[in-house]
Amino acid sequence: DGQIAMFVETIASASYVDSGSRGKHGWAWAPVPMWEVQAPPFAGTDVVMFKGITAEQKEAAWKFMKYLISPEIQAYWSVKTGYMPVTEIALTTPQWKAYEEQNPTVLVPISQIPFGSVDPNVALWDDVRTILGTMVGDVINQKRTVEEGLAWAEQEILLKVANQ
């Protein structure tokens, strides 16, 4: 509705932002804000091969994984989904170069690859992240003061830790 000045979101949301903005207002990428260190969050879904499968299934899985990370398929997948390619060489393919030429702002998130960070690999991280996200949303939407939000988040996190 044109009332958001800025938000931090994943590259995968670009198609949703674009379709929601079309005909109403423009939008553009900007580097993730930084304070002392530039460390934009990177995430993704894993592709795994299970241990307890037959040799034939392992061969098929390996062939699929090699196909999936091939430069041309990564470029195609990235262009069609909005996700960043998982291989740097995909950025050199003709399809990616054409996409980049039509959408030069995609270079902003791509330029942050060298600085990327991943979520902590610690127990309860997903729960903590959800609690913090709820707290920030509640404060922004004036459902809680900053002090109330911090106190609530601390209580919720301590409960999660105690029940682990």
Chimera marker file (.cmm) of the C-alpha trace (Angstrom):
<marker_set name="trace">
<marker id="1" x="0.000" y="0.000" z="0.000" r="1" g="1" b="0" radius="0.5"/>
<marker id="2" x="3.020" y="2.270" z="-0.267" r="1" g="1" b="0" radius="0.5"/>
<marker id="3" x="3.431" y="2.850" z="3.474" r="1" g="1" b="0" radius="0.5"/>
<marker id="4" x="6.680" y="0.915" z="4.014" r="1" g="1" b="0" radius="0.5"/>
<marker id="5" x="9.901" y="2.878" z="3.703" r="1" g="1" b="0" radius="0.5"/>
<marker id="6" x="12.257" y="-0.067" z="4.169" r="1" g="1" b="0" radius="0.5"/>
<marker id="7" x="12.406" y="-3.644" z="5.362" r="1" g="1" b="0" radius="0.5"/>
<marker id="8" x="15.011" y="-6.385" z="5.546" r="1" g="1" b="0" radius="0.5"/>
<marker id="9" x="13.974" y="-9.532" z="3.736" r="1" g="1" b="0" radius="0.5"/>
<marker id="10" x="15.455" y="-12.337" z="1.690" r="1" g="1" b="0" radius="0.5"/>
<marker id="11" x="16.215" y="-12.087" z="-1.992" r="1" g="1" b="0" radius="0.5"/>
<marker id="12" x="13.554" y="-14.722" z="-2.558" r="1" g="1" b="0" radius="0.5"/>
<marker id="13" x="10.858" y="-12.193" z="-1.663" r="1" g="1" b="0" radius="0.5"/>
<marker id="14" x="11.713" y="-10.008" z="-4.661" r="1" g="1" b="0" radius="0.5"/>
<marker id="15" x="8.956" y="-11.477" z="-6.830" r="1" g="1" b="0" radius="0.5"/>
<marker id="16" x="6.369" y="-10.850" z="-4.080" r="1" g="1" b="0" radius="0.5"/>
<marker id="17" x="7.563" y="-7.275" z="-3.521" r="1" g="1" b="0" radius="0.5"/>
<marker id="18" x="7.535" y="-6.682" z="-7.261" r="1" g="1" b="0" radius="0.5"/>
<marker id="19" x="4.023" y="-8.034" z="-7.802" r="1" g="1" b="0" radius="0.5"/>
<marker id="20" x="2.697" y="-6.223" z="-4.712" r="1" g="1" b="0" radius="0.5"/>
<marker id="21" x="4.251" y="-2.930" z="-5.806" r="1" g="1" b="0" radius="0.5"/>
<marker id="22" x="3.411" y="-3.057" z="-9.508" r="1" g="1" b="0" radius="0.5"/>
<marker id="23" x="1.231" y="-0.139" z="-10.520" r="1" g="1" b="0" radius="0.5"/>
<marker id="24" x="1.459" y="1.454" z="-7.075" r="1" g="1" b="0" radius="0.5"/>
<marker id="25" x="5.053" y="2.498" z="-6.469" r="1" g="1" b="0" radius="0.5"/>
<marker id="26" x="8.589" y="1.507" z="-7.301" r="1" g="1" b="0" radius="0.5"/>
<marker id="27" x="11.084" y="-0.354" z="-5.174" r="1" g="1" b="0" radius="0.5"/>
<marker id="28" x="14.793" y="-1.015" z="-5.175" r="1" g="1" b="0" radius="0.5"/>
<marker id="29" x="17.412" y="-3.129" z="-3.439" r="1" g="1" b="0" radius="0.5"/>
<marker id="30" x="19.816" y="-1.636" z="-0.949" r="1" g="1" b="0" radius="0.5"/>
<marker id="31" x="22.641" y="-3.345" z="0.923" r="1" g="1" b="0" radius="0.5"/>
<marker id="32" x="21.635" y="-4.726" z="4.308" r="1" g="1" b="0" radius="0.5"/>
<marker id="33" x="22.352" y="-2.003" z="6.861" r="1" g="1" b="0" radius="0.5"/>
<marker id="34" x="25.454" y="-2.599" z="8.931" r="1" g="1" b="0" radius="0.5"/>
<marker id="35" x="26.862" y="-1.321" z="12.133" r="1" g="1" b="0" radius="0.5"/>
<marker id="36" x="30.366" y="-2.475" z="13.032" r="1" g="1" b="0" radius="0.5"/>
<marker id="37" x="30.459" y="-5.482" z="10.706" r="1" g="1" b="0" radius="0.5"/>
<marker id="38" x="28.790" y="-6.147" z="7.379" r="1" g="1" b="0" radius="0.5"/>
<marker id="39" x="27.247" y="-9.608" z="7.688" r="1" g="1" b="0" radius="0.5"/>
<marker id="40" x="23.973" y="-9.936" z="5.767" r="1" g="1" b="0" radius="0.5"/>
<marker id="41" x="22.173" y="-13.151" z="6.707" r="1" g="1" b="0" radius="0.5"/>
<marker id="42" x="22.225" y="-15.991" z="4.189" r="1" g="1" b="0" radius="0.5"/>
<marker id="43" x="19.986" y="-19.028" z="4.407" r="1" g="1" b="0" radius="0.5"/>
<marker id="44" x="18.630" y="-21.754" z="2.235" r="1" g="1" b="0" radius="0.5"/>
<marker id="45" x="17.134" y="-25.182" z="2.058" r="1" g="1" b="0" radius="0.5"/>
<marker id="46" x="19.392" y="-28.192" z="2.130" r="1" g="1" b="0" radius="0.5"/>
<marker id="47" x="19.680" y="-30.883" z="-0.489" r="1" g="1" b="0" radius="0.5"/>
<marker id="48" x="20.805" y="-34.122" z="1.127" r="1" g="1" b="0" radius="0.5"/>
<marker id="49" x="21.480" y="-37.729" z="0.250" r="1" g="1" b="0" radius="0.5"/>
<marker id="50" x="20.368" y="-40.245" z="2.835" r="1" g="1" b="0" radius="0.5"/>
<marker id="51" x="22.832" y="-42.789" z="4.118" r="1" g="1" b="0" radius="0.5"/>
<marker id="52" x="20.547" y="-45.844" z="4.153" r="1" g="1" b="0" radius="0.5"/>
<marker id="53" x="19.729" y="-46.058" z="0.441" r="1" g="1" b="0" radius="0.5"/>
<marker id="54" x="20.795" y="-48.462" z="-2.247" r="1" g="1" b="0" radius="0.5"/>
<marker id="55" x="23.837" y="-47.916" z="-4.446" r="1" g="1" b="0" radius="0.5"/>
<marker id="56" x="21.480" y="-47.284" z="-7.382" r="1" g="1" b="0" radius="0.5"/>
<marker id="57" x="19.586" y="-44.639" z="-5.410" r="1" g="1" b="0" radius="0.5"/>
<marker id="58" x="22.860" y="-43.001" z="-4.372" r="1" g="1" b="0" radius="0.5"/>
<marker id="59" x="23.983" y="-42.874" z="-8.001" r="1" g="1" b="0" radius="0.5"/>
<marker id="60" x="20.655" y="-41.313" z="-9.038" r="1" g="1" b="0" radius="0.5"/>
<marker id="61" x="20.793" y="-38.814" z="-6.161" r="1" g="1" b="0" radius="0.5"/>
<marker id="62" x="24.371" y="-37.860" z="-7.029" r="1" g="1" b="0" radius="0.5"/>
<marker id="63" x="23.460" y="-37.335" z="-10.695" r="1" g="1" b="0" radius="0.5"/>
<marker id="64" x="20.521" y="-35.150" z="-9.669" r="1" g="1" b="0" radius="0.5"/>
<marker id="65" x="22.701" y="-33.074" z="-7.310" r="1" g="1" b="0" radius="0.5"/>
<marker id="66" x="25.325" y="-32.536" z="-10.004" r="1" g="1" b="0" radius="0.5"/>
<marker id="67" x="22.562" y="-31.523" z="-12.437" r="1" g="1" b="0" radius="0.5"/>
<marker id="68" x="20.971" y="-29.176" z="-9.881" r="1" g="1" b="0" radius="0.5"/>
<marker id="69" x="24.211" y="-27.304" z="-9.170" r="1" g="1" b="0" radius="0.5"/>
<marker id="70" x="25.351" y="-27.114" z="-12.780" r="1" g="1" b="0" radius="0.5"/>
<marker id="71" x="25.855" y="-23.474" z="-13.845" r="1" g="1" b="0" radius="0.5"/>
<marker id="72" x="23.061" y="-23.406" z="-16.420" r="1" g="1" b="0" radius="0.5"/>
<marker id="73" x="20.478" y="-24.989" z="-14.122" r="1" g="1" b="0" radius="0.5"/>
<marker id="74" x="21.502" y="-22.772" z="-11.198" r="1" g="1" b="0" radius="0.5"/>
<marker id="75" x="21.135" y="-19.691" z="-13.404" r="1" g="1" b="0" radius="0.5"/>
<marker id="76" x="17.735" y="-20.878" z="-14.664" r="1" g="1" b="0" radius="0.5"/>
<marker id="77" x="16.557" y="-21.739" z="-11.149" r="1" g="1" b="0" radius="0.5"/>
<marker id="78" x="17.768" y="-18.425" z="-9.763" r="1" g="1" b="0" radius="0.5"/>
<marker id="79" x="16.158" y="-16.340" z="-12.490" r="1" g="1" b="0" radius="0.5"/>
<marker id="80" x="12.841" y="-18.197" z="-12.162" r="1" g="1" b="0" radius="0.5"/>
<marker id="81" x="12.669" y="-18.258" z="-8.341" r="1" g="1" b="0" radius="0.5"/>
<marker id="82" x="14.499" y="-15.123" z="-7.247" r="1" g="1" b="0" radius="0.5"/>
<marker id="83" x="16.885" y="-17.124" z="-5.072" r="1" g="1" b="0" radius="0.5"/>
<marker id="84" x="20.605" y="-16.515" z="-5.422" r="1" g="1" b="0" radius="0.5"/>
<marker id="85" x="22.513" y="-19.215" z="-7.274" r="1" g="1" b="0" radius="0.5"/>
<marker id="86" x="24.579" y="-21.517" z="-5.069" r="1" g="1" b="0" radius="0.5"/>
<marker id="87" x="27.550" y="-21.517" z="-7.425" r="1" g="1" b="0" radius="0.5"/>
<marker id="88" x="29.527" y="-18.471" z="-8.463" r="1" g="1" b="0" radius="0.5"/>
<marker id="89" x="30.018" y="-19.798" z="-11.981" r="1" g="1" b="0" radius="0.5"/>
<marker id="90" x="26.249" y="-19.560" z="-12.560" r="1" g="1" b="0" radius="0.5"/>
<marker id="91" x="26.724" y="-15.766" z="-12.522" r="1" g="1" b="0" radius="0.5"/>
<marker id="92" x="28.790" y="-16.058" z="-15.714" r="1" g="1" b="0" radius="0.5"/>
<marker id="93" x="26.165" y="-17.876" z="-17.801" r="1" g="1" b="0" radius="0.5"/>
<marker id="94" x="24.439" y="-16.108" z="-20.710" r="1" g="1" b="0" radius="0.5"/>
<marker id="95" x="21.045" y="-16.540" z="-19.010" r="1" g="1" b="0" radius="0.5"/>
<marker id="96" x="22.240" y="-14.870" z="-15.806" r="1" g="1" b="0" radius="0.5"/>
<marker id="97" x="23.994" y="-12.081" z="-17.706" r="1" g="1" b="0" radius="0.5"/>
<marker id="98" x="20.788" y="-11.359" z="-19.650" r="1" g="1" b="0" radius="0.5"/>
<marker id="99" x="18.790" y="-11.353" z="-16.397" r="1" g="1" b="0" radius="0.5"/>
<marker id="100" x="21.342" y="-9.043" z="-14.782" r="1" g="1" b="0" radius="0.5"/>
<marker id="101" x="21.126" y="-6.683" z="-17.763" r="1" g="1" b="0" radius="0.5"/>
<marker id="102" x="17.316" y="-6.515" z="-17.456" r="1" g="1" b="0" radius="0.5"/>
<marker id="103" x="17.435" y="-6.283" z="-13.649" r="1" g="1" b="0" radius="0.5"/>
<marker id="104" x="20.636" y="-4.434" z="-12.687" r="1" g="1" b="0" radius="0.5"/>
<marker id="105" x="19.514" y="-4.002" z="-9.079" r="1" g="1" b="0" radius="0.5"/>
<marker id="106" x="20.057" y="-7.746" z="-8.565" r="1" g="1" b="0" radius="0.5"/>
<marker id="107" x="23.738" y="-6.838" z="-8.336" r="1" g="1" b="0" radius="0.5"/>
<marker id="108" x="23.093" y="-5.330" z="-4.890" r="1" g="1" b="0" radius="0.5"/>
<marker id="109" x="22.333" y="-8.639" z="-3.128" r="1" g="1" b="0" radius="0.5"/>
<marker id="110" x="24.926" y="-10.442" z="-5.247" r="1" g="1" b="0" radius="0.5"/>
<marker id="111" x="27.543" y="-7.896" z="-4.144" r="1" g="1" b="0" radius="0.5"/>
<marker id="112" x="26.947" y="-8.928" z="-0.538" r="1" g="1" b="0" radius="0.5"/>
<marker id="113" x="27.944" y="-12.574" z="-1.063" r="1" g="1" b="0" radius="0.5"/>
<marker id="114" x="31.514" y="-12.080" z="0.249" r="1" g="1" b="0" radius="0.5"/>
<marker id="115" x="30.129" y="-10.706" z="3.521" r="1" g="1" b="0" radius="0.5"/>
<marker id="116" x="27.345" y="-13.252" z="4.060" r="1" g="1" b="0" radius="0.5"/>
<marker id="117" x="26.732" y="-14.921" z="7.396" r="1" g="1" b="0" radius="0.5"/>
<marker id="118" x="24.544" y="-17.821" z="8.438" r="1" g="1" b="0" radius="0.5"/>
<marker id="119" x="22.253" y="-18.261" z="11.382" r="1" g="1" b="0" radius="0.5"/>
<marker id="120" x="23.927" y="-19.624" z="14.469" r="1" g="1" b="0" radius="0.5"/>
<marker id="121" x="23.956" y="-23.393" z="14.500" r="1" g="1" b="0" radius="0.5"/>
<marker id="122" x="22.849" y="-23.645" z="18.104" r="1" g="1" b="0" radius="0.5"/>
<marker id="123" x="19.984" y="-25.400" z="19.826" r="1" g="1" b="0" radius="0.5"/>
<marker id="124" x="16.755" y="-23.410" z="19.916" r="1" g="1" b="0" radius="0.5"/>
<marker id="125" x="17.916" y="-20.848" z="17.329" r="1" g="1" b="0" radius="0.5"/>
<marker id="126" x="14.700" y="-21.130" z="15.317" r="1" g="1" b="0" radius="0.5"/>
<marker id="127" x="12.629" y="-20.649" z="18.475" r="1" g="1" b="0" radius="0.5"/>
<marker id="128" x="14.736" y="-17.671" z="19.571" r="1" g="1" b="0" radius="0.5"/>
<marker id="129" x="14.535" y="-16.101" z="16.114" r="1" g="1" b="0" radius="0.5"/>
<marker id="130" x="10.740" y="-16.485" z="16.109" r="1" g="1" b="0" radius="0.5"/>
<marker id="131" x="10.452" y="-14.923" z="19.568" r="1" g="1" b="0" radius="0.5"/>
<marker id="132" x="12.693" y="-12.014" z="18.585" r="1" g="1" b="0" radius="0.5"/>
<marker id="133" x="10.769" y="-11.490" z="15.345" r="1" g="1" b="0" radius="0.5"/>
<marker id="134" x="7.488" y="-11.405" z="17.239" r="1" g="1" b="0" radius="0.5"/>
<marker id="135" x="8.942" y="-8.987" z="19.781" r="1" g="1" b="0" radius="0.5"/>
<marker id="136" x="10.238" y="-6.603" z="17.115" r="1" g="1" b="0" radius="0.5"/>
<marker id="137" x="6.907" y="-6.753" z="15.265" r="1" g="1" b="0" radius="0.5"/>
<marker id="138" x="4.991" y="-6.057" z="18.467" r="1" g="1" b="0" radius="0.5"/>
<marker id="139" x="7.189" y="-3.049" z="19.281" r="1" g="1" b="0" radius="0.5"/>
<marker id="140" x="6.991" y="-1.656" z="15.744" r="1" g="1" b="0" radius="0.5"/>
<marker id="141" x="3.214" y="-2.094" z="15.745" r="1" g="1" b="0" radius="0.5"/>
<marker id="142" x="2.996" y="-0.489" z="19.198" r="1" g="1" b="0" radius="0.5"/>
<marker id="143" x="1.547" y="-3.587" z="20.860" r="1" g="1" b="0" radius="0.5"/>
<marker id="144" x="4.372" y="-3.395" z="23.422" r="1" g="1" b="0" radius="0.5"/>
<marker id="145" x="6.878" y="-0.765" z="24.468" r="1" g="1" b="0" radius="0.5"/>
<marker id="146" x="10.545" y="-1.562" z="23.855" r="1" g="1" b="0" radius="0.5"/>
<marker id="147" x="10.966" y="-2.384" z="27.543" r="1" g="1" b="0" radius="0.5"/>
<marker id="148" x="7.872" y="-4.625" z="27.570" r="1" g="1" b="0" radius="0.5"/>
<marker id="149" x="8.994" y="-6.345" z="24.390" r="1" g="1" b="0" radius="0.5"/>
<marker id="150" x="12.468" y="-7.058" z="25.731" r="1" g="1" b="0" radius="0.5"/>
<marker id="151" x="11.074" y="-8.358" z="29.025" r="1" g="1" b="0" radius="0.5"/>
<marker id="152" x="8.572" y="-10.576" z="27.195" r="1" g="1" b="0" radius="0.5"/>
<marker id="153" x="11.237" y="-11.934" z="24.817" r="1" g="1" b="0" radius="0.5"/>
<marker id="154" x="13.614" y="-12.655" z="27.701" r="1" g="1" b="0" radius="0.5"/>
<marker id="155" x="10.882" y="-14.546" z="29.574" r="1" g="1" b="0" radius="0.5"/>
<marker id="156" x="9.912" y="-16.571" z="26.486" r="1" g="1" b="0" radius="0.5"/>
<marker id="157" x="13.524" y="-17.464" z="25.692" r="1" g="1" b="0" radius="0.5"/>
<marker id="158" x="14.240" y="-18.496" z="29.280" r="1" g="1" b="0" radius="0.5"/>
<marker id="159" x="11.136" y="-20.736" z="29.200" r="1" g="1" b="0" radius="0.5"/>
<marker id="160" x="12.353" y="-22.394" z="25.983" r="1" g="1" b="0" radius="0.5"/>
<marker id="161" x="15.806" y="-22.971" z="27.479" r="1" g="1" b="0" radius="0.5"/>
<marker id="162" x="14.323" y="-24.397" z="30.699" r="1" g="1" b="0" radius="0.5"/>
<marker id="163" x="12.095" y="-26.799" z="28.750" r="1" g="1" b="0" radius="0.5"/>
<marker id="164" x="14.800" y="-28.062" z="26.408" r="1" g="1" b="0" radius="0.5"/>
<link id1="1" id2="2" r="1" g="1" b="0" radius="0.2"/>
<link id1="2" id2="3" r="1" g="1" b="0" radius="0.2"/>
<link id1="3" id2="4" r="1" g="1" b="0" radius="0.2"/>
<link id1="4" id2="5" r="1" g="1" b="0" radius="0.2"/>
<link id1="5" id2="6" r="1" g="1" b="0" radius="0.2"/>
<link id1="6" id2="7" r="1" g="1" b="0" radius="0.2"/>
<link id1="7" id2="8" r="1" g="1" b="0" radius="0.2"/>
<link id1="8" id2="9" r="1" g="1" b="0" radius="0.2"/>
<link id1="9" id2="10" r="1" g="1" b="0" radius="0.2"/>
<link id1="10" id2="11" r="1" g="1" b="0" radius="0.2"/>
<link id1="11" id2="12" r="1" g="1" b="0" radius="0.2"/>
<link id1="12" id2="13" r="1" g="1" b="0" radius="0.2"/>
<link id1="13" id2="14" r="1" g="1" b="0" radius="0.2"/>
<link id1="14" id2="15" r="1" g="1" b="0" radius="0.2"/>
<link id1="15" id2="16" r="1" g="1" b="0" radius="0.2"/>
<link id1="16" id2="17" r="1" g="1" b="0" radius="0.2"/>
<link id1="17" id2="18" r="1" g="1" b="0" radius="0.2"/>
<link id1="18" id2="19" r="1" g="1" b="0" radius="0.2"/>
<link id1="19" id2="20" r="1" g="1" b="0" radius="0.2"/>
<link id1="20" id2="21" r="1" g="1" b="0" radius="0.2"/>
<link id1="21" id2="22" r="1" g="1" b="0" radius="0.2"/>
<link id1="22" id2="23" r="1" g="1" b="0" radius="0.2"/>
<link id1="23" id2="24" r="1" g="1" b="0" radius="0.2"/>
<link id1="24" id2="25" r="1" g="1" b="0" radius="0.2"/>
<link id1="25" id2="26" r="1" g="1" b="0" radius="0.2"/>
<link id1="26" id2="27" r="1" g="1" b="0" radius="0.2"/>
<link id1="27" id2="28" r="1" g="1" b="0" radius="0.2"/>
<link id1="28" id2="29" r="1" g="1" b="0" radius="0.2"/>
<link id1="29" id2="30" r="1" g="1" b="0" radius="0.2"/>
<link id1="30" id2="31" r="1" g="1" b="0" radius="0.2"/>
<link id1="31" id2="32" r="1" g="1" b="0" radius="0.2"/>
<link id1="32" id2="33" r="1" g="1" b="0" radius="0.2"/>
<link id1="33" id2="34" r="1" g="1" b="0" radius="0.2"/>
<link id1="34" id2="35" r="1" g="1" b="0" radius="0.2"/>
<link id1="35" id2="36" r="1" g="1" b="0" radius="0.2"/>
<link id1="36" id2="37" r="1" g="1" b="0" radius="0.2"/>
<link id1="37" id2="38" r="1" g="1" b="0" radius="0.2"/>
<link id1="38" id2="39" r="1" g="1" b="0" radius="0.2"/>
<link id1="39" id2="40" r="1" g="1" b="0" radius="0.2"/>
<link id1="40" id2="41" r="1" g="1" b="0" radius="0.2"/>
<link id1="41" id2="42" r="1" g="1" b="0" radius="0.2"/>
<link id1="42" id2="43" r="1" g="1" b="0" radius="0.2"/>
<link id1="43" id2="44" r="1" g="1" b="0" radius="0.2"/>
<link id1="44" id2="45" r="1" g="1" b="0" radius="0.2"/>
<link id1="45" id2="46" r="1" g="1" b="0" radius="0.2"/>
<link id1="46" id2="47" r="1" g="1" b="0" radius="0.2"/>
<link id1="47" id2="48" r="1" g="1" b="0" radius="0.2"/>
<link id1="48" id2="49" r="1" g="1" b="0" radius="0.2"/>
<link id1="49" id2="50" r="1" g="1" b="0" radius="0.2"/>
<link id1="50" id2="51" r="1" g="1" b="0" radius="0.2"/>
<link id1="51" id2="52" r="1" g="1" b="0" radius="0.2"/>
<link id1="52" id2="53" r="1" g="1" b="0" radius="0.2"/>
<link id1="53" id2="54" r="1" g="1" b="0" radius="0.2"/>
<link id1="54" id2="55" r="1" g="1" b="0" radius="0.2"/>
<link id1="55" id2="56" r="1" g="1" b="0" radius="0.2"/>
<link id1="56" id2="57" r="1" g="1" b="0" radius="0.2"/>
<link id1="57" id2="58" r="1" g="1" b="0" radius="0.2"/>
<link id1="58" id2="59" r="1" g="1" b="0" radius="0.2"/>
<link id1="59" id2="60" r="1" g="1" b="0" radius="0.2"/>
<link id1="60" id2="61" r="1" g="1" b="0" radius="0.2"/>
<link id1="61" id2="62" r="1" g="1" b="0" radius="0.2"/>
<link id1="62" id2="63" r="1" g="1" b="0" radius="0.2"/>
<link id1="63" id2="64" r="1" g="1" b="0" radius="0.2"/>
<link id1="64" id2="65" r="1" g="1" b="0" radius="0.2"/>
<link id1="65" id2="66" r="1" g="1" b="0" radius="0.2"/>
<link id1="66" id2="67" r="1" g="1" b="0" radius="0.2"/>
<link id1="67" id2="68" r="1" g="1" b="0" radius="0.2"/>
<link id1="68" id2="69" r="1" g="1" b="0" radius="0.2"/>
<link id1="69" id2="70" r="1" g="1" b="0" radius="0.2"/>
<link id1="70" id2="71" r="1" g="1" b="0" radius="0.2"/>
<link id1="71" id2="72" r="1" g="1" b="0" radius="0.2"/>
<link id1="72" id2="73" r="1" g="1" b="0" radius="0.2"/>
<link id1="73" id2="74" r="1" g="1" b="0" radius="0.2"/>
<link id1="74" id2="75" r="1" g="1" b="0" radius="0.2"/>
<link id1="75" id2="76" r="1" g="1" b="0" radius="0.2"/>
<link id1="76" id2="77" r="1" g="1" b="0" radius="0.2"/>
<link id1="77" id2="78" r="1" g="1" b="0" radius="0.2"/>
<link id1="78" id2="79" r="1" g="1" b="0" radius="0.2"/>
<link id1="79" id2="80" r="1" g="1" b="0" radius="0.2"/>
<link id1="80" id2="81" r="1" g="1" b="0" radius="0.2"/>
<link id1="81" id2="82" r="1" g="1" b="0" radius="0.2"/>
<link id1="82" id2="83" r="1" g="1" b="0" radius="0.2"/>
<link id1="83" id2="84" r="1" g="1" b="0" radius="0.2"/>
<link id1="84" id2="85" r="1" g="1" b="0" radius="0.2"/>
<link id1="85" id2="86" r="1" g="1" b="0" radius="0.2"/>
<link id1="86" id2="87" r="1" g="1" b="0" radius="0.2"/>
<link id1="87" id2="88" r="1" g="1" b="0" radius="0.2"/>
<link id1="88" id2="89" r="1" g="1" b="0" radius="0.2"/>
<link id1="89" id2="90" r="1" g="1" b="0" radius="0.2"/>
<link id1="90" id2="91" r="1" g="1" b="0" radius="0.2"/>
<link id1="91" id2="92" r="1" g="1" b="0" radius="0.2"/>
<link id1="92" id2="93" r="1" g="1" b="0" radius="0.2"/>
<link id1="93" id2="94" r="1" g="1" b="0" radius="0.2"/>
<link id1="94" id2="95" r="1" g="1" b="0" radius="0.2"/>
<link id1="95" id2="96" r="1" g="1" b="0" radius="0.2"/>
<link id1="96" id2="97" r="1" g="1" b="0" radius="0.2"/>
<link id1="97" id2="98" r="1" g="1" b="0" radius="0.2"/>
<link id1="98" id2="99" r="1" g="1" b="0" radius="0.2"/>
<link id1="99" id2="100" r="1" g="1" b="0" radius="0.2"/>
<link id1="100" id2="101" r="1" g="1" b="0" radius="0.2"/>
<link id1="101" id2="102" r="1" g="1" b="0" radius="0.2"/>
<link id1="102" id2="103" r="1" g="1" b="0" radius="0.2"/>
<link id1="103" id2="104" r="1" g="1" b="0" radius="0.2"/>
<link id1="104" id2="105" r="1" g="1" b="0" radius="0.2"/>
<link id1="105" id2="106" r="1" g="1" b="0" radius="0.2"/>
<link id1="106" id2="107" r="1" g="1" b="0" radius="0.2"/>
<link id1="107" id2="108" r="1" g="1" b="0" radius="0.2"/>
<link id1="108" id2="109" r="1" g="1" b="0" radius="0.2"/>
<link id1="109" id2="110" r="1" g="1" b="0" radius="0.2"/>
<link id1="110" id2="111" r="1" g="1" b="0" radius="0.2"/>
<link id1="111" id2="112" r="1" g="1" b="0" radius="0.2"/>
<link id1="112" id2="113" r="1" g="1" b="0" radius="0.2"/>
<link id1="113" id2="114" r="1" g="1" b="0" radius="0.2"/>
<link id1="114" id2="115" r="1" g="1" b="0" radius="0.2"/>
<link id1="115" id2="116" r="1" g="1" b="0" radius="0.2"/>
<link id1="116" id2="117" r="1" g="1" b="0" radius="0.2"/>
<link id1="117" id2="118" r="1" g="1" b="0" radius="0.2"/>
<link id1="118" id2="119" r="1" g="1" b="0" radius="0.2"/>
<link id1="119" id2="120" r="1" g="1" b="0" radius="0.2"/>
<link id1="120" id2="121" r="1" g="1" b="0" radius="0.2"/>
<link id1="121" id2="122" r="1" g="1" b="0" radius="0.2"/>
<link id1="122" id2="123" r="1" g="1" b="0" radius="0.2"/>
<link id1="123" id2="124" r="1" g="1" b="0" radius="0.2"/>
<link id1="124" id2="125" r="1" g="1" b="0" radius="0.2"/>
<link id1="125" id2="126" r="1" g="1" b="0" radius="0.2"/>
<link id1="126" id2="127" r="1" g="1" b="0" radius="0.2"/>
<link id1="127" id2="128" r="1" g="1" b="0" radius="0.2"/>
<link id1="128" id2="129" r="1" g="1" b="0" radius="0.2"/>
<link id1="129" id2="130" r="1" g="1" b="0" radius="0.2"/>
<link id1="130" id2="131" r="1" g="1" b="0" radius="0.2"/>
<link id1="131" id2="132" r="1" g="1" b="0" radius="0.2"/>
<link id1="132" id2="133" r="1" g="1" b="0" radius="0.2"/>
<link id1="133" id2="134" r="1" g="1" b="0" radius="0.2"/>
<link id1="134" id2="135" r="1" g="1" b="0" radius="0.2"/>
<link id1="135" id2="136" r="1" g="1" b="0" radius="0.2"/>
<link id1="136" id2="137" r="1" g="1" b="0" radius="0.2"/>
<link id1="137" id2="138" r="1" g="1" b="0" radius="0.2"/>
<link id1="138" id2="139" r="1" g="1" b="0" radius="0.2"/>
<link id1="139" id2="140" r="1" g="1" b="0" radius="0.2"/>
<link id1="140" id2="141" r="1" g="1" b="0" radius="0.2"/>
<link id1="141" id2="142" r="1" g="1" b="0" radius="0.2"/>
<link id1="142" id2="143" r="1" g="1" b="0" radius="0.2"/>
<link id1="143" id2="144" r="1" g="1" b="0" radius="0.2"/>
<link id1="144" id2="145" r="1" g="1" b="0" radius="0.2"/>
<link id1="145" id2="146" r="1" g="1" b="0" radius="0.2"/>
<link id1="146" id2="147" r="1" g="1" b="0" radius="0.2"/>
<link id1="147" id2="148" r="1" g="1" b="0" radius="0.2"/>
<link id1="148" id2="149" r="1" g="1" b="0" radius="0.2"/>
<link id1="149" id2="150" r="1" g="1" b="0" radius="0.2"/>
<link id1="150" id2="151" r="1" g="1" b="0" radius="0.2"/>
<link id1="151" id2="152" r="1" g="1" b="0" radius="0.2"/>
<link id1="152" id2="153" r="1" g="1" b="0" radius="0.2"/>
<link id1="153" id2="154" r="1" g="1" b="0" radius="0.2"/>
<link id1="154" id2="155" r="1" g="1" b="0" radius="0.2"/>
<link id1="155" id2="156" r="1" g="1" b="0" radius="0.2"/>
<link id1="156" id2="157" r="1" g="1" b="0" radius="0.2"/>
<link id1="157" id2="158" r="1" g="1" b="0" radius="0.2"/>
<link id1="158" id2="159" r="1" g="1" b="0" radius="0.2"/>
<link id1="159" id2="160" r="1" g="1" b="0" radius="0.2"/>
<link id1="160" id2="161" r="1" g="1" b="0" radius="0.2"/>
<link id1="161" id2="162" r="1" g="1" b="0" radius="0.2"/>
<link id1="162" id2="163" r="1" g="1" b="0" radius="0.2"/>
<link id1="163" id2="164" r="1" g="1" b="0" radius="0.2"/>
</marker_set>
